[in-house]
Amino acid sequence: MTTPAIDRAQHERLANAIRSLAMDGVEQAKSGHPGLPMGAADVATVLFTRILKYDAAEPRWPDRDRFVLSAGHGSMLIYALLYLTGTPGMDLDDLKTFRQLESKTPGHPENFMTAGVETTTGPLGQGLATAVGMAMAERMLAAEFGKKLVDHKTYVLASDGDLMEGISQEAIALAGHQKLNKLIVLWDDNGISIDGPLSISDSVDQLARFKACGWKAERVDGHDPDAIEAAIRRAQKSSKPTLIACKTVIGFGAPKKAGTSKAHGEPLGAEELAAAKTALGITGGPFEVAADVLKAWRGFGASGFAERKEWNARLAALSERKRGEFERRLNHTVPAKLAKALVAHKKALAASPVTVATRKASELALEAIAPVMPELVMGSADLTPSNNTRTKAAEDFTPKTPKGRYVRYGIREHGMAAAMNGITLHGGFRTAGGTFLVFADYARPSMRLAALMGLPVVYVMTHDSIGLGEDGPTHQPVEQIASLRAMPNMRVLRPADAIETAEAWQIALERTDGPTVLALSRQNLAPVRTDGTATNRSAKGAYELLAAEGGKAQVSLFASGSEVEIAVAARKLLADKGMRARVVSVPSLEALLEQDEATRAAIIGDAPIKIAVEAAVRFGWDGVIGTDGGFVGMSSFGASGPYKEVYKHFGITPEAVVEAAIKRHNG
Ligand SMILES: Cc1ncc(C[n+]2csc(CCOP(=O)(O)OP(=O)(O)O)c2C)c(N)n1
């Protein structure tokens, strides 16, 4: 961005408009965080008046620079900026309804509520780690479509808390390793958190830490606009990602509270607010911005207009095919060929059934998917040979091979999950990453944000039960499946064989409004499906796999994943004893429970005896089997041993299922 030089006095008036609106917004809401917007107003003003490539009129312009407010508690900063720059939909009235129900100005920035907010932040560290994914996606997309279409930077405003959270280490290590030089982090280095001065809990040399992770790092006076600008310009030329520690005073301008934790998270109060405005030379009533200041801000907001028009012209000049593909990719439109490829794959599996672990079945499905889905970015938090996430033709994404679509995340589950959010938010890619299911807990805060934001990220989570055997209870998930099912908008699929795994991938990739966990087995599973039907039988969460023979079912057996074959064996044993049982495969319990009542009732059936089998805790199954239903599964942590013995040890066997059925039959 090239803009006329701004003198110090003008800069201060622009920055004070942010301070003023932030103070007023928080005061009106009677809650919120004035300290950060007041302290970081100079940094933000430099960014939005001298640096950022953006056109406020079109906050979704694909080639805009990204700005991530990682310290989401300082949300009034971004709302004030959106208003001042003239982003459509952000009016003074919106600032006046800060933190009110259904406002565009929620307590923490929510990208689905507010145009111009790049990502939802609030849990500290997430914005920074998400931005790493955005910067990765920018590089990947530029490598594919060229710099004329894709050439922007990712800026982050991070607070002390962002840098203290563990996820920041995973994020900065990954960014440093990938040499993401278009990622620039501005640290609001105010030395204050809620409990008081940072010195009571932290003594990390952040500059040294970032440098050790492969970053360029320097410190500037965060209230000196020219120094901030100069540091950013140096960062733009760096071959490494950059941290700029901007030394600031929290609550800058508030006579009594500035520089103290009192400015962090509560309204200043009428007296202090008035005194702050006087000290800063702000005149006018609440939410008033001097006309010339607003005009100047609006000018900066529109300064990217010409650049955006030129970009539009370049897009229009592309061949129809290339432009269509670029737009399809940005819109996350699922390729038409995907369903066909997966149906063909299912047909092939039906013709020559395979006994494989579902993690292997997932790899087989990926081999069918990858050629028709060039936007699919795979990766894994190490463990690639264990979770089978890498197809044969895949190339690693590295600084030298930006067209590579396989990301080596290292042993950083949390960083991976956050980066996947960033890749998805950036646009142009769908992404999936792998780890062991038990380590979903290490990735969970970012998975939760994916679910909240409705991002269609896929998690390939293998070693999904005690069936992993010898690694023992630290590695055997028992409660993770239930806890992930409990997360709103998270889809959990636990396929039973290779055909169901193909269906699970289809569901995950055709979903565009939320994330999906694929829970996959380590151990081999015999095929339970022999049909290669084009219908996705897993789509409703469950379906009757085997009907009862010889009359109405007396027993309904429900199972997911590796336990479906146990249910199938139990059905046979029950038949030998003269009892009629049906088997319902339940690849997604929560999807079944979300069906309308008639569909759900038809699938669940009315057999008097209902038994569920799943090598995990019972939590959630009562919705299918009732509180009086039988459950064959886990009620404790697992144990280390060969998996077949572990299954016997915990009584997850066809015989145990039969026993549970007979016990109920005999009353
Ligand atoms: C993961 C997480 N833990 C705790 C919080 C609650 N919280 C909000 S702000 C904050 C710390 C404030 O310190 P700092 O990051 O320096 O922000 P500043 O005081 O400078 O605004 C905390 C602990 C949070 N938002 N996210």
The ligand as a MOL file (V3000), in Angstrom:
LIG
                    3D

  0  0  0     0  0            999 V3000
M  V30 BEGIN CTAB
M  V30 COUNTS 26 27 0 0 0
M  V30 BEGIN ATOM
M  V30 1 C -6.8210 -20.0090 26.4240 0
M  V30 2 C -7.2980 -18.8320 27.2100 0
M  V30 3 N -7.0880 -18.8060 28.5340 0
M  V30 4 C -7.5490 -17.7790 29.2660 0
M  V30 5 C -8.2280 -16.7560 28.6870 0
M  V30 6 C -8.8100 -15.6240 29.5270 0
M  V30 7 N -8.0250 -14.3810 29.2850 0 CHG=1
M  V30 8 C -8.4700 -13.4100 28.4940 0
M  V30 9 S -7.3300 -12.1910 28.2860 0
M  V30 10 C -6.2380 -12.9690 29.2850 0
M  V30 11 C -4.8580 -12.4580 29.5390 0
M  V30 12 C -4.6800 -11.0380 29.3580 0
M  V30 13 O -3.3360 -10.7170 29.2260 0
M  V30 14 P -2.7270 -10.2870 27.8280 0
M  V30 15 O -2.7900 -11.4060 26.8960 0
M  V30 16 O -1.4280 -9.6940 28.0990 0
M  V30 17 O -3.7440 -9.1940 27.3040 0
M  V30 18 P -3.8400 -7.6820 27.7810 0
M  V30 19 O -3.9800 -7.6810 29.2720 0
M  V30 20 O -2.6020 -7.0360 27.3470 0
M  V30 21 O -5.0660 -7.1750 27.1090 0
M  V30 22 C -6.7710 -14.1520 29.7770 0
M  V30 23 C -6.0530 -15.0500 30.7010 0
M  V30 24 C -8.4110 -16.8190 27.2950 0
M  V30 25 N -9.0690 -15.8760 26.6390 0
M  V30 26 N -7.9170 -17.8500 26.5860 0
M  V30 END ATOM
M  V30 BEGIN BOND
M  V30 1 1 1 2
M  V30 2 1 2 3
M  V30 3 2 2 26
M  V30 4 2 3 4
M  V30 5 1 4 5
M  V30 6 1 5 6
M  V30 7 2 5 24
M  V30 8 1 6 7
M  V30 9 2 7 8
M  V30 10 1 7 22
M  V30 11 1 8 9
M  V30 12 1 9 10
M  V30 13 1 10 11
M  V30 14 2 10 22
M  V30 15 1 11 12
M  V30 16 1 12 13
M  V30 17 1 13 14
M  V30 18 2 14 15
M  V30 19 1 14 16
M  V30 20 1 14 17
M  V30 21 1 17 18
M  V30 22 2 18 19
M  V30 23 1 18 20
M  V30 24 1 18 21
M  V30 25 1 22 23
M  V30 26 1 24 25
M  V30 27 1 24 26
M  V30 END BOND
M  V30 END CTAB
M  END
